[in-house]
Every structure is written in C-alpha cells, then in structure tokens.
Amino acid sequence: MQAPHDRKALRRVLVATSLGFVVVQLDVTIVNLALPRIAQDLRTGVAGLQWVVDAYTLSFAVLLLSAGVLGDGFGARRMYVLGFMTFGFASLGCGLAPSTPVLIGSRTLQGVGAALLLPSSLSLLNHASHHEDRLRARAVAVWTAAGGVSIAAGPVIGGLLLESLGWRSIFLVNLPLCAMAIWLTFRAVPEPPRAEHPPALDPAGQLLAVLALAGVTGAIIEIRPLGIVHPLVLSGLALAAVAGPALVAVEARKRDPMLPIDLFRRPSFGAAVLFGVLVNLTYYGVIFVLSLYLQRALGYSAPAAGLAFLPLTATFIVSNITSGWMTGRMGSRAPMIGGALVGALGFTLLCFLGAESRYLSMLPAFLLIPLGMGLAVPAMTTSILASTERARAGTASAVLNAARQAGGAVGVALFGGLAPGDLVTGLRASGLLSAGLLGVAAALAGFGLRARAVRPAPPSTRRSDARWSS
C-alpha cells in the first residue's frame, strides 16, 4: 500500500517529468505555425522549411537510443537536467538565428536536448510509480496528456506569440520553462537506481542510425525541388538502403547493443513500436500540411490559424485520461485499436475539405484525430514499459520514441512534398494516406499484441491507486 507521502512525492515527480515532455512536444508543433513568417524573414522555400522542422525531429530520433543508454548508465536525473540545459541554450540560438542555416543548426541542437529529456523523464516516472502496473498506467496517462496538450496548444500559443512578439519568441519562451524544470527536478525528483551492467555507448551503431534516417528523410525532402533522378536524391536513398540493414546486422552481433534486438523478440514490443511509427508519421505530417493549408489556402492569420487548432487541446486531455483508465482495466490492445480507428475516421474527413471550406466543416476531423491519438498513445507507451524490466526502462522507452520521432520526420518529409503545389489536393492526399496507415496500425494492435499487455492490479494496489488519483 502506498503511503500518503509517497503519493505526494509521485505528484511532484509527475509535474517535473511532464515539463520535459511539454517542452519536447511544444517545439514539435509550435514552429509549424511560424513557417510562413520564417520563410518571408529568412527568404527560404518549402524545402528549407521542411529542414527547419525535420532538423529537430531527426537529431531527436537518432540520438534517443544513445540517450537512453546514458540515462541507464549515468543516472536518469543527471541526463534529464543536462537535457534541459542543452535545450535552453539551443532555443536561445534559434531565437537569435540570423539565417536559415543557423536556425537549422540550432534546431538540430534542440533535438539533442530533447533526446536527453524524453527517455530520462519516463525512467524517472517509472521509478516513482514503484513499477506497479495500474499506478504506472495512470501516471503515464497524465504525463502523455501533458505532452498531448502541448502538441495541441503549440499552434495556439504560437499564433499569439507571432502576432505580438514575432516568430523568434516561439523559441525564447522555452528559456523560463527550462529554468523552472531544472529547479523542480533538483528539488523533487530522486535519482533511480542505475543498471548494474548498462549497455555501453555504440559509436558505430549511432553513426549508422544517423546515416540511415538522414539519408531517407533528406532524399524525400529534396525529391520535389531536385527530382527523383538527381544524384543527391539517389545518393540519399542508396545511403539509407545500405545503412539500415547494416545497423541491424551490427547491433545483432554486439553484446551490449545500442538497439537491443532482443527487445523485439518480446511479445507486443515490436508491434507497439511499429504502431508508434505510424501514429507519428500520420499526425506530424498532416499537422505540417494543415498549418500551410489554413494560412495559404484559406487565408487565416497566424492567431486565427492557432485558434483553429484549439479543439485539439480539450480532446487530447479527455482521451489521454480515458486511455489510462481503459488500459488499467482492459489492457493496451483495446484502446490502441479503438484509437487508431477513430483517428483514421478523422483523417478521412480531411479529404472532404476544399479551398473555401468553413471552419465548422473542419471541426469533426479536429475532434476525432486527437481523440484517436489520445486513446492510443498512452496505451502504447504503457505496453512498452510493462514488457520491460525496470533497469532497462530508459532504453526501451528510447527505442519506442526514437522510432516514433523517425516516423514523424518521414511524415513531414513525405506529406510536405504534397503541399507546395495545390494545398487542397495535398491535404486530401495526406488525409487519405493517413487513414490507410492508421488502419494498418489497428491491424498491428489487433494481431500483434497480447489481449492484456497490462496485468490487473491486486486489491491493495487498486485502493492506493484510487487514493493517489483523487
């Protein structure tokens, strides 16, 4: 039975770790609304804008695996604080960037900080919930809700900042958030035990991961401006085709791999990871296109476009909390399947929008998409943590989130290629493709996961869990 002071301690840890997820997710979406202003101020095209978005996502994705190893080996709290320091410094660089290359470089450094933050935050939260399934499911749901709200609120906050202070303010706002989070972490978050034999850093595996993901994403971004037969595009595709299999081969032979292949042999793990890839690919890609559609096709101002995304916020909150309740009682599979199907319906509705669509015609999609995502993501995250022993929680969460962020980077590159011409046609194609991919995700959850990825809690845990959530 969990003591009252333990419940209070868990709440404080939850606030501190949620701040890390908030700043990570906020910078995924808040920049989308500023893209037209950045393009005008720094004189860059759509390909340059895609790099501004994907520089962050790429470095975030490819470094998550090494960051998870660092957290398991050197202490999750230490890496968490270092992540905030790096993220804050990079945000200052973004806010002061005089050119597109400098902005892209600073965004890359932001991704480094985000990579340090995310697996460490989950590891700290997992330790604070005492590895109890139902308690952890509730805590992860609240943590995910904080990130989901920041994703949805990013365009709203961005619109207000753009109108009053300019596009540079969307990066500078991170500085007080990082300072507050560092203070709270030192004050309220204990350091969890480190793994007795943590995996060593893997420079060869890390380099191959960078080459594979950068190759495929860069090639997709440059297909439209350069053409598919351009040497740079072909070289990127060839690099990814070689580096990807080489990464798997190298990691399979290592005693302590950066990418633990044995995790994928566990029930539900591989299906949950691929599910996460498809969720992020569709959501990030469509949000990129929607931001351009609202401002360029429909003529919305930046604040109006930000407010258009406001319904996503409340829906994310409700669906994330509901997912925690469902996962604790039904297991992970049901909310993942249901969430994927609801999200697919929302994406399908985007196919009916046009150049003169009114906001009310968009609203059903803007409600169903976050409803589906919010149901699916906490259950997916909980299934990963439930299938992994405590000492490897950081590494397992890093694998999941590296795959998800890789999916997001590919989604922006893929769907962004549909946007520069006819934005209406691009949005419809993005919605149709996303609906199909989420249908595949639902099938993965249905056939690839066990019926109950989270075990029912014993009566004593149920009582303590109820008191903590009250």
ZIWO-V797715 format. One record per helix or strand. SS is the DSSP state (2 for helix, 1 for strand). FROM is the first residue (numbers start at 1). TO is the last residue. If there is no record, write none. Layout:
ss=<SS & SS>
from=<FROM & FROM>
to=<TO & TO>
//
This chain:
ss=<2 & 2 & 2 & 2 & 2 & 2 & 2 & 2 & 2 & 2 & 2 & 2 & 2 & 2 & 2 & 2 & 2 & 2>
from=<4 & 46 & 76 & 100 & 133 & 169 & 174 & 203 & 231 & 261 & 269 & 302 & 311 & 332 & 359 & 390 & 423 & 459>
to=<42 & 74 & 95 & 128 & 165 & 172 & 188 & 226 & 253 & 265 & 297 & 308 & 330 & 352 & 386 & 419 & 448 & 469>
//
